Amino acid sequence: MTEKDIHFVIPTYRLRDVGETVEAYDENFRKSGHSVPITVFDDSYKTSYEKYYQKLEQVKTTNDLFYVGPQEKEEFIKYLCKRLRNQKLDSVVRNLFRPSYGGNRNFTLMYTLGGLMVSTDDDMRPYGLIEDSPEALDDDEISRGKLIPLGQNGYTKKSFDIMQAFMDVLGRPAGDVPNNYSLGELLNDTSMDLETNTSIGFHRENSLLLKEGKVGRQSIIKIAQTFRTGTNDIDAADFISMFLEDDSRSDIETLNDHYILVNFRPCITTLNWRMDCGVAGYDNTTGLPPFFPTRLRFEDYIYRLWIQNSSFSAAHVDSVQTHIKNNYMREPMASELLNESICTLLKRKIRSSLRKIDDWGIIFDYDGSITFDDSEEILNSAQELHSRILASVDRARSDDRKRGLQAFAQSIERTFYDFEPDFFRQNVSRIIDDEIGLIRSSLELWPTLLEIVYFRKKCHDLPIRRVRPCTSVSVPRKVADISKSAAKRSERAVQV
């Protein structure tokens, strides 16, 4: 098998804090004997860049460190618009790559086109929180975990060889993975509906169960992810439930319960409803679909649909990373709740109208309209939660908690347009119609953009900046050669 270039990327909009993430993963790679270029994709605006970029320059790394920020991104966008030669498409291009969760990741897809990419969020760390007394998993169990209060003991931080775990599977046929991988159709979570990634009720313990199914030996593993501990991947509604059940808390934004794993094992699936792009790897050799260019938070949902292509498979690798929830520059919890409610509706609409899956995207028939029942379901759910919060105010034992609950109740009421049905439906309809229109036009243009970038990279590098060259380190020859090849091309970094 011909070895492919491998890239490690950190998409961020918190340039102030990303240096800690760079240092943590650089140290993990050094200890594991890997030399892999690290690239920070920064979504900051110019003022934040001017204020915090020097902090990134002060970070010491063993591996090559590169940076793609506002200046480099603008050069790249202008190049695409120039090549398209149609000013009407400029707005579509800028929407695909606008500062956002999905837009930043679309940059990573373009810059790593032709190779393998491992991506981590800026608040992840390369270790897992593993229970000290692991329990045996059932035959169909892939992992078992539980949520424990802050300060409770009984678990240990365990470091993993993150990069090797991804290299074992990405871009390989399912039949070539290590023998310790279980095979099946998909995973079910005992606490979540993974098709829409919504909670089925607040649970402090959960398991991932592997549904039986045949995995084609020649199906290529296009996406993979580690398991995750720390701040669990749960709904805003579940965070609210955690807040309501703990009488000692007065601020919902400071929840710090830890999710730890009791045990886990790797697996390959033909489908992948459990997609956590914060700890993911991708085979980007021939190009991948774009993340949905949306202001809502379901950008990665396209991959849950796209991976249903029978030629592809997904993996949960033999490794764990930890999420440290960073509240800096996060949306308020009430806004997260509204966002998740709308996203759940859109996931169902798109999923039910899915018509085709092709090499670089999907085609669906949903036109962006919503019914009265759609908006009423969202509003009723929010009102029920609002009533629970008000009931908790009466039971509050401290003035601080009472004020915190009252403030949060008011925040939900404002966010959901004072629970006025017609006004709520009007605004949600407008939001959804705009988003679906942008998603449709972006999916149509994406293959053309991939072609432009593919041929550009054959001759020139995309705009990128070297922050720090690597220092010497003893690494396996294959990994070192891959890294040197990628770094050599990136070092030229000519402007397009």
N, C-alpha and C positions, 0 to 999 in steps of 0.2 A: 504493500500500500504506500502510495506517495504521501509523505508527510505534508500537512498544510500549515500555513502561517496561523499562529494563534495570538489573539489580542485579549488583553484584560482592560475593560473599560469601567469607568465610574461616572455615570450621569449624575449631575448635581445642580441644584439651584442655591446651595448653601456653601459658597466658596469659602466662607469664614471657617467652616468646620471640616472641610473635606480633607485637609492635611492629615488629620488623625486617621482617617480611613486609609489613605495612601500608605502611611507608615505601617499600619497593622497588616495590610496584605503584602506589602513589600517584605516585611519580616517573615511572614508565613512562607512566601515563595523562597526566600533565602534559606530558611531552615529545611525546606523540603527539597532543595537542590534545583530549583527552576529559575531560569532567566527569561522573563516575559515582559515585553513593553507594557507599561501602564499609561493609559490615556484618560485624562479628566475631560469630560464634556460638560462645559459650564454654561448654565442657562441664565447666569447673572446679567443684569443690565450694566451699562458702561460705568455707572457710578459705583456699583458694588465691586466690579472688576478693579477699578482704580484703587479702591479702598483695601481689598483683601488679596489681590494676586501676589503681592510681595510675601504674604504668609506661606503661599504654596511654594514660592522660590526658596524659602528657608527650610523646606522639608528635605531631609537627607534620605536617599534611597540607594539600594543596591542595584535595582533594575532601572532601565531607561524610563524616564518620566516625560510625558508629552501633554500638551494642553490644546484644546479646541474651545475657544471662547467667543465672545460677541464679534470681535474683529474677523476671526477666521470663518465664522459661520456666515457673516454677511458677504464675504468674498465668495464663498461657496454658493450661496443663494443667487447672487448676481450672475455667476457663471451659468447656472442652470437656466435662469431666465433668458440670458443672452443666447444660449444654444436652442431654446425652444422657439425663439423668434415670433412670439405671439404674446403681446402685452395682456391679453385677456386671461392668460394662464398664470400671470405673475402672482395674483392673489391666491390661487390654488397652491402654488409652490410655497409661498410664504406661510400659508396655513398649515401645510404638512410639516414645516420645520419651525413653526413659531415657538417661542419660549413656553414650554409645557412639558408635562410628564411624557406624553407620547412624542411630541415634536423633538425633544432632546434624544430620545431613543431612535428616532428615524435618522438622525445624524449618525449615530453609532452603526446603524445598518449600512449606511452608505460608505462610511470610512473603513469598515471591515469587510466590505464586499470582496469575495474571492477567498476568504479564509474562515477560521473558526473564531467565535467571540464568546468570551465569558464576561458577564456583566454583574455588577453588584451595586446596590444603592449606597448612598453616602452614610447611612446610619446602620450599616451591617458590619459585622466583625467575623473573622475567620476561625471561630471556635463554636462548639455546641455546649449547651447546658444539659448534662446527662445525669440521670438519677444514679446515686451511689450503689443502689441494689437493683440492678436491672432484672426484669421479669421476662420469662420466655413468651414469645409471641404465638398466637394461635396460627393454624395452618394458613388461613386466608388474611392474616394481619400483616401489614407492611410497617406500621408504626403505631405506637401508643404513647400518649403524652398527657400532661395535666397542668393546670394553672394553679400556681401556689402564691401565697401572699409574699410581699416584699420582706426580706429579712429571714424568711424560713430557710433552714438548712436542708441537707439531704441530697445535694447535687454537686457536681464538679464541672468546672470548665475543661473541655477536652478539645485539643487542637487537631485539625484534620488537614490532609494534603489536598486542598481544594482543587488545585489545577490538575493534578493527576487523575482525580475522580472524574473530571469532565473529559480529559483526554482519552480515558478508557472507553468512552462511548460515543462522543460527538462525531457525526459524519460516518459512522461505521454501520454495517449491516447488523441487525438485531442478533443474527446468528454468531457474530464475532465477539460479543460482549463477554466479560468474565462469567464463570460458571455460578457464582453466588447470586446472580440476578434472577429474581422471579419474573415470570411472564404472565400477562393477562390482558383483558380487554380494557379495563379502566379501573380507577380507584373511586371508592365511595367513602365519604367522611361521616362518621356517626353523629356529628354535630352541625353539618352544613349540607346544603344543596349545592354541589360543586358545579352543576350546569350553569347556574346563575351566580354562584359564589355568595349565596345569602344564607344566613343562619336559620336553623330550624328550631332555635331555642337556645338559651344560654346554658352551656355545660362547662364544668371545670375539668372534665376528663373526656378524651375522644380517642378514636382509633381510625386509621386508614385501612380499609378493607379492599383487597384485590379481587375483582370479579373475574371469573374464569373466562378465557377466550384465547383464540389462536393468534399468535404474532408471527407474521411472515419472516422467515429467516433472512430474506434479502431486503426487507423494508429498512430504509435508512433512518437513523436516529437524528432528527433535525433539531429537536429542542430537548433540553434536560435541565434539571434543577436539583439543588441540594434540599435537604430537609431544613426546617427553620425552627429556632427556639427564641427565647427572649420575649419581645412583644408579639403576641400571637396574631395570626392573620384572621381577625374576627371583625364582625360588623360593628358599625358605630352603635347600633342598638344594643349589642352585647357589652360594649364599653359602658353604656348608660346603665345597663342592668348591674354591672359590677359596682358602679358608683352608688346605685340605689340600695344595694344590699349591705354596704359597708357604712355604718352610722358614724364612723370616725372621720370620714372625708368630707371636705367642704368645696373642693375644686375638682371638677370632672376632668380638666385638662392635665392633671398630674397623676393619673393612674399608673402604677408601676408594678402590678402583678407580673410574675414571670411564668412563661410557658416552658416547661422542661420535657425532655423526651425520656420515657422509661426504657424504650428499646426501638430499634428500627432496622430495616434491611432494604437494599436497593431493588428496583424493579424496572421492567420495560412494559409499556402499554401501547396498544394500537390507538387508543384515544387518550386525551389528557384534559379532563375537566378541571384538574387542579393545576393551574398555571400561576406561578409566583415569579414574575419577571425580575424582582429585586434580587434573586439569587439564582439566575438562570444562565444557561449556555446555549449557543445557537450554532448550527452548521450553516454558515452564510456563503458557502462555496459558490452557489449559483444564484444567489439572491433569495430574499425572504419577503413576505408581505409587510406592508407598513403597519405600524401601530396606528390605531384609529386616531385621526387628527381631531380630537374632541376636547372641549373644555370640561367635560364630565370625566369621571374617573373609571373608565372601563376600556382604556386604550388597548390593553393586552387581550381583550376578549376575542379578537380576531384569530388569535393563535389557537384558542380552544376549538374553534370551528375549522380552521384550516388544516389542523393536524389530523382530521378525519380522512384525509387523502390516504388511500390504501397503501401507497408507496412509502409512507412515512410512519415513524414511531416516535414515542416520547419516553424519557427516562427520569426516574428519581435515583440520583447517584448515591454512592456509599460515603456520604459526607454530610456535615451539618454546619450551618452558619447561624449567627445570632443577630437579631434585630434589636437595636437600642432606640426606642421611640424618641425622636428629636422633635420637640414642640416648636422649635424656632421656625418661623415663617409658615406654620401650618394653618389650615382653615379651622375656624371654630367647630366644635363637635356638632352643633345644630346644622351647620352648612354641610358637614360630612353626611349627616343623616338624610338631608334632602337629596344630596347628590346620589347616594346609594339607592334611594327609593326610585329615582328616575332611571338610574342605570339598570336596575333589576327589570324594570318595565321594558327598556330598550333591548336588553339581552334576550328576553322572551320573544319580542317582536321580530328581531333579526333572525334568531334561531328558527322560529316557526316558518319564516319566509325564505330560508336559505335555498338557493336554486342551483348554485354551481360552485365548485372549488377548483381553482386553476393553480398554476405554478407560483404565482406571485400575489394571490388575493382570493377574494370570494365575491360572489354575486348574490344579492338578495333582493326581494321584491317590496319590502316594507317601505312605505312612502312618507313616514313621519307623522301620520295622523294618530290622534288618541281619542278614545271614547269617553263619555261621561263616567262610565264604570271604572275605566282605567284611573282617572284622576281621583275619583271617589275612594278607591281602594287605598291609594297613597295617603290621602287626607285623613281617612278614618284611622289608619294605623298610627299616624302622627298624633292625632287627638287622643287616642287611647294611651299612648306613651306620656303625653302631656298631663293627662289625668293621674297617672301613676306618680308623676313627679310632684304634683300638687298634694296628693295624699301623703307623700313622704315628708312634705313640709310640716304637716301637723304632728308627725311622729319624731321630728328632729329634736335631738337632745341639747344641741348647742346653737347659739345665735349665728355663729359662722356658717354652720351647715345649713341652717334655715335660709340665710341670705344667699348662699351658694345655690341652693335648690330653686329659690324664687328667681334668681337671675337667669338660671338655665331655662326655666319654664318660659320666661319672657323672651329669651333668645329663640326658642323653638317656635313660639307664637309669631314672632316677627318674620322668621325665616320662611315659615309656611303661609305667608301672606294673611296673617290673622285668621286663618282657617275659613276664609271667605270662599266658598266653592267656585263661583264663577270667575273671580279674580285669579284664584289659584290655577284653574284649568287654562285660562287665557295665557297666563305667563308660562306655564309648563309647556303648553302647545307650541308657543313661539320658540322656546329653547330647543325643543325636540326637533321641530321642523328645520331650524337653522343647522343643527348638528348633523342630521341625516343627510341634508343636501351637501354639506362639506365633505362628509365621509364618502358619499357616492362619487363625487367629482375627483377626489383624491385617489380613490382606488382605480379609476379609469386612467389617470395620468401616471401612476407609479411605475408601470413597466417601462415606459418611455424614459423616465428619469434613471432607472436602473441601467438601461442601455447606454445612456449618456455617460454615466459615472464609470461603468465597466470599461469603456473604451478610453476614457480620460486616464484612468489608473494604469492602463497599459503603457502610457508614455510619461505621465507626470504624477506627482503626488498631489493630494488635496491639501488645502491650506491647514497647516498644523505648526505648532511651536514646540521646540524641545525645551523643557524646563531644566532637566538635569540628566547628563549622561550617566550610564551605569558605572559602578566600580567593579573590580574583579571579584568573581565568585566561582567556586567549583560547581559545575552543573553537568548533568547528563548531556552527551554530545548532541543527540537529536534535538533536545529542547533548546540547547544553546544555539544550534544552527538556525532553527526556526526564528528565534528571537533576533539574532544578528541580521538575518535577511529582512525581517520586517523593519527593524530599526534603521538599517541602511537606507531603505527606500524613504522612510519617514524623515530622515535627517535632512534630505534635500529640501523638502517642504517649500517648493516654489509656489508663488502666488498664481492662481488661475486667471 
